[in-house]
């Protein structure tokens, strides 16, 4: 029976038990925070957060689909860019 993070069980018997447990428990249900309190201040911060999340997923997925030659080419280009920078 999976109940983590508010997921409800699919099995009708487990669902019935979950509903009874929720309605008869002594602990109150977690209160929902207002969206404005945890949201970024402006649109650009929000878009940056969304892009960062996608980038974290995309890099790993991209490496799985690239051939060894393509990875080597990208790594060589990155190394050239790093060595080209001046150390000021």
mmCIF file of the C-alpha atoms, coordinates in Angstrom:
data_MODEL
# 
_entry.id   MODEL 
# 
loop_
_atom_site.group_PDB 
_atom_site.id 
_atom_site.type_symbol 
_atom_site.label_atom_id 
_atom_site.label_alt_id 
_atom_site.label_comp_id 
_atom_site.label_asym_id 
_atom_site.label_entity_id 
_atom_site.label_seq_id 
_atom_site.pdbx_PDB_ins_code 
_atom_site.Cartn_x 
_atom_site.Cartn_y 
_atom_site.Cartn_z 
_atom_site.occupancy 
_atom_site.B_iso_or_equiv 
_atom_site.pdbx_formal_charge 
_atom_site.auth_seq_id 
_atom_site.auth_comp_id 
_atom_site.auth_asym_id 
_atom_site.auth_atom_id 
_atom_site.pdbx_PDB_model_num 
ATOM 1  C CA . UNK A 1 1  ? 0.000   0.000  0.000   1.00 0.00 ? 1  UNK A CA 1 
ATOM 2  C CA . UNK A 1 2  ? 1.647   3.199  -1.207  1.00 0.00 ? 2  UNK A CA 1 
ATOM 3  C CA . UNK A 1 3  ? 0.636   6.309  0.673   1.00 0.00 ? 3  UNK A CA 1 
ATOM 4  C CA . UNK A 1 4  ? 3.759   8.472  0.367   1.00 0.00 ? 4  UNK A CA 1 
ATOM 5  C CA . UNK A 1 5  ? 3.142   12.135 -0.463  1.00 0.00 ? 5  UNK A CA 1 
ATOM 6  C CA . UNK A 1 6  ? -0.632  11.777 -0.412  1.00 0.00 ? 6  UNK A CA 1 
ATOM 7  C CA . UNK A 1 7  ? -0.947  9.072  -3.075  1.00 0.00 ? 7  UNK A CA 1 
ATOM 8  C CA . UNK A 1 8  ? -4.084  7.037  -2.691  1.00 0.00 ? 8  UNK A CA 1 
ATOM 9  C CA . UNK A 1 9  ? -4.021  3.257  -3.172  1.00 0.00 ? 9  UNK A CA 1 
ATOM 10 C CA . UNK A 1 10 ? -5.653  1.844  -6.315  1.00 0.00 ? 10 UNK A CA 1 
ATOM 11 C CA . UNK A 1 11 ? -7.017  -1.315 -4.721  1.00 0.00 ? 11 UNK A CA 1 
ATOM 12 C CA . UNK A 1 12 ? -10.575 -0.632 -3.459  1.00 0.00 ? 12 UNK A CA 1 
ATOM 13 C CA . UNK A 1 13 ? -10.005 -2.500 -0.186  1.00 0.00 ? 13 UNK A CA 1 
ATOM 14 C CA . UNK A 1 14 ? -6.778  -0.654 0.543   1.00 0.00 ? 14 UNK A CA 1 
ATOM 15 C CA . UNK A 1 15 ? -8.441  2.628  -0.456  1.00 0.00 ? 15 UNK A CA 1 
ATOM 16 C CA . UNK A 1 16 ? -11.268 1.992  2.005   1.00 0.00 ? 16 UNK A CA 1 
ATOM 17 C CA . UNK A 1 17 ? -8.782  1.293  4.799   1.00 0.00 ? 17 UNK A CA 1 
ATOM 18 C CA . UNK A 1 18 ? -6.793  4.420  3.884   1.00 0.00 ? 18 UNK A CA 1 
ATOM 19 C CA . UNK A 1 19 ? -9.939  6.579  4.013   1.00 0.00 ? 19 UNK A CA 1 
ATOM 20 C CA . UNK A 1 20 ? -10.894 5.164  7.421   1.00 0.00 ? 20 UNK A CA 1 
ATOM 21 C CA . UNK A 1 21 ? -7.352  5.683  8.721   1.00 0.00 ? 21 UNK A CA 1 
ATOM 22 C CA . UNK A 1 22 ? -7.342  9.273  7.482   1.00 0.00 ? 22 UNK A CA 1 
ATOM 23 C CA . UNK A 1 23 ? -10.732 10.092 9.008   1.00 0.00 ? 23 UNK A CA 1 
ATOM 24 C CA . UNK A 1 24 ? -10.065 8.466  12.392  1.00 0.00 ? 24 UNK A CA 1 
ATOM 25 C CA . UNK A 1 25 ? -6.455  9.460  12.954  1.00 0.00 ? 25 UNK A CA 1 
ATOM 26 C CA . UNK A 1 26 ? -5.542  11.814 15.781  1.00 0.00 ? 26 UNK A CA 1 
ATOM 27 C CA . UNK A 1 27 ? -2.883  13.607 13.759  1.00 0.00 ? 27 UNK A CA 1 
ATOM 28 C CA . UNK A 1 28 ? -4.189  16.480 11.647  1.00 0.00 ? 28 UNK A CA 1 
ATOM 29 C CA . UNK A 1 29 ? -3.638  16.404 7.907   1.00 0.00 ? 29 UNK A CA 1 
ATOM 30 C CA . UNK A 1 30 ? -0.677  18.507 6.741   1.00 0.00 ? 30 UNK A CA 1 
ATOM 31 C CA . UNK A 1 31 ? -1.708  22.045 5.936   1.00 0.00 ? 31 UNK A CA 1 
ATOM 32 C CA . UNK A 1 32 ? -1.214  23.236 2.392   1.00 0.00 ? 32 UNK A CA 1 
ATOM 33 C CA . UNK A 1 33 ? 1.122   26.220 2.061   1.00 0.00 ? 33 UNK A CA 1 
ATOM 34 C CA . UNK A 1 34 ? -0.108  29.107 -0.098  1.00 0.00 ? 34 UNK A CA 1 
ATOM 35 C CA . UNK A 1 35 ? 1.458   29.097 -3.559  1.00 0.00 ? 35 UNK A CA 1 
ATOM 36 C CA . UNK A 1 36 ? 2.742   32.669 -3.258  1.00 0.00 ? 36 UNK A CA 1 
ATOM 37 C CA . UNK A 1 37 ? 4.860   31.881 -0.186  1.00 0.00 ? 37 UNK A CA 1 
ATOM 38 C CA . UNK A 1 38 ? 7.090   29.326 -1.931  1.00 0.00 ? 38 UNK A CA 1 
ATOM 39 C CA . UNK A 1 39 ? 6.909   30.743 -5.472  1.00 0.00 ? 39 UNK A CA 1 
ATOM 40 C CA . UNK A 1 40 ? 9.777   32.810 -6.924  1.00 0.00 ? 40 UNK A CA 1 
ATOM 41 C CA . UNK A 1 41 ? 9.391   36.574 -6.775  1.00 0.00 ? 41 UNK A CA 1 
ATOM 42 C CA . UNK A 1 42 ? 9.178   37.242 -10.490 1.00 0.00 ? 42 UNK A CA 1 
ATOM 43 C CA . UNK A 1 43 ? 8.727   35.466 -13.795 1.00 0.00 ? 43 UNK A CA 1 
ATOM 44 C CA . UNK A 1 44 ? 12.415  35.393 -14.729 1.00 0.00 ? 44 UNK A CA 1 
ATOM 45 C CA . UNK A 1 45 ? 13.308  33.576 -11.493 1.00 0.00 ? 45 UNK A CA 1 
ATOM 46 C CA . UNK A 1 46 ? 10.520  31.087 -12.152 1.00 0.00 ? 46 UNK A CA 1 
ATOM 47 C CA . UNK A 1 47 ? 11.683  30.436 -15.717 1.00 0.00 ? 47 UNK A CA 1 
ATOM 48 C CA . UNK A 1 48 ? 15.278  30.034 -14.491 1.00 0.00 ? 48 UNK A CA 1 
ATOM 49 C CA . UNK A 1 49 ? 14.169  27.422 -11.965 1.00 0.00 ? 49 UNK A CA 1 
ATOM 50 C CA . UNK A 1 50 ? 12.196  25.503 -14.596 1.00 0.00 ? 50 UNK A CA 1 
ATOM 51 C CA . UNK A 1 51 ? 15.108  25.614 -17.052 1.00 0.00 ? 51 UNK A CA 1 
ATOM 52 C CA . UNK A 1 52 ? 17.561  24.456 -14.408 1.00 0.00 ? 52 UNK A CA 1 
ATOM 53 C CA . UNK A 1 53 ? 15.379  21.460 -13.613 1.00 0.00 ? 53 UNK A CA 1 
ATOM 54 C CA . UNK A 1 54 ? 15.081  20.516 -17.280 1.00 0.00 ? 54 UNK A CA 1 
ATOM 55 C CA . UNK A 1 55 ? 18.826  20.928 -17.758 1.00 0.00 ? 55 UNK A CA 1 
ATOM 56 C CA . UNK A 1 56 ? 19.583  18.572 -14.907 1.00 0.00 ? 56 UNK A CA 1 
ATOM 57 C CA . UNK A 1 57 ? 17.423  15.888 -16.494 1.00 0.00 ? 57 UNK A CA 1 
ATOM 58 C CA . UNK A 1 58 ? 18.444  16.631 -20.084 1.00 0.00 ? 58 UNK A CA 1 
ATOM 59 C CA . UNK A 1 59 ? 22.194  16.239 -19.629 1.00 0.00 ? 59 UNK A CA 1 
ATOM 60 C CA . UNK A 1 60 ? 21.913  12.725 -18.263 1.00 0.00 ? 60 UNK A CA 1 
ATOM 61 C CA . UNK A 1 61 ? 19.454  11.680 -20.945 1.00 0.00 ? 61 UNK A CA 1 
ATOM 62 C CA . UNK A 1 62 ? 21.616  13.242 -23.648 1.00 0.00 ? 62 UNK A CA 1 
ATOM 63 C CA . UNK A 1 63 ? 24.689  11.276 -22.549 1.00 0.00 ? 63 UNK A CA 1 
ATOM 64 C CA . UNK A 1 64 ? 22.760  8.008  -22.762 1.00 0.00 ? 64 UNK A CA 1 
ATOM 65 C CA . UNK A 1 65 ? 21.786  8.660  -26.378 1.00 0.00 ? 65 UNK A CA 1 
ATOM 66 C CA . UNK A 1 66 ? 25.120  10.008 -27.676 1.00 0.00 ? 66 UNK A CA 1 
ATOM 67 C CA . UNK A 1 67 ? 27.700  7.798  -29.339 1.00 0.00 ? 67 UNK A CA 1 
ATOM 68 C CA . UNK A 1 68 ? 31.225  7.574  -27.976 1.00 0.00 ? 68 UNK A CA 1 
ATOM 69 C CA . UNK A 1 69 ? 32.545  9.666  -30.904 1.00 0.00 ? 69 UNK A CA 1 
ATOM 70 C CA . UNK A 1 70 ? 29.944  12.399 -30.295 1.00 0.00 ? 70 UNK A CA 1 
ATOM 71 C CA . UNK A 1 71 ? 30.787  12.534 -26.576 1.00 0.00 ? 71 UNK A CA 1 
ATOM 72 C CA . UNK A 1 72 ? 34.476  12.797 -27.432 1.00 0.00 ? 72 UNK A CA 1 
ATOM 73 C CA . UNK A 1 73 ? 33.790  15.649 -29.857 1.00 0.00 ? 73 UNK A CA 1 
ATOM 74 C CA . UNK A 1 74 ? 31.765  17.583 -27.271 1.00 0.00 ? 74 UNK A CA 1 
ATOM 75 C CA . UNK A 1 75 ? 34.418  17.008 -24.599 1.00 0.00 ? 75 UNK A CA 1 
ATOM 76 C CA . UNK A 1 76 ? 37.191  18.241 -26.906 1.00 0.00 ? 76 UNK A CA 1 
ATOM 77 C CA . UNK A 1 77 ? 35.197  21.387 -27.724 1.00 0.00 ? 77 UNK A CA 1 
ATOM 78 C CA . UNK A 1 78 ? 34.637  22.043 -24.003 1.00 0.00 ? 78 UNK A CA 1 
ATOM 79 C CA . UNK A 1 79 ? 38.341  21.556 -23.246 1.00 0.00 ? 79 UNK A CA 1 
ATOM 80 C CA . UNK A 1 80 ? 39.298  24.024 -25.989 1.00 0.00 ? 80 UNK A CA 1 
ATOM 81 C CA . UNK A 1 81 ? 36.864  26.571 -24.549 1.00 0.00 ? 81 UNK A CA 1 
ATOM 82 C CA . UNK A 1 82 ? 38.308  26.139 -21.038 1.00 0.00 ? 82 UNK A CA 1 
ATOM 83 C CA . UNK A 1 83 ? 41.917  26.515 -22.177 1.00 0.00 ? 83 UNK A CA 1 
ATOM 84 C CA . UNK A 1 84 ? 41.066  29.507 -24.370 1.00 0.00 ? 84 UNK A CA 1 
ATOM 85 C CA . UNK A 1 85 ? 39.944  31.561 -21.348 1.00 0.00 ? 85 UNK A CA 1 
ATOM 86 C CA . UNK A 1 86 ? 42.550  33.837 -19.824 1.00 0.00 ? 86 UNK A CA 1 
ATOM 87 C CA . UNK A 1 87 ? 43.327  33.414 -16.137 1.00 0.00 ? 87 UNK A CA 1 
ATOM 88 C CA . UNK A 1 88 ? 42.890  36.984 -14.925 1.00 0.00 ? 88 UNK A CA 1 
# 
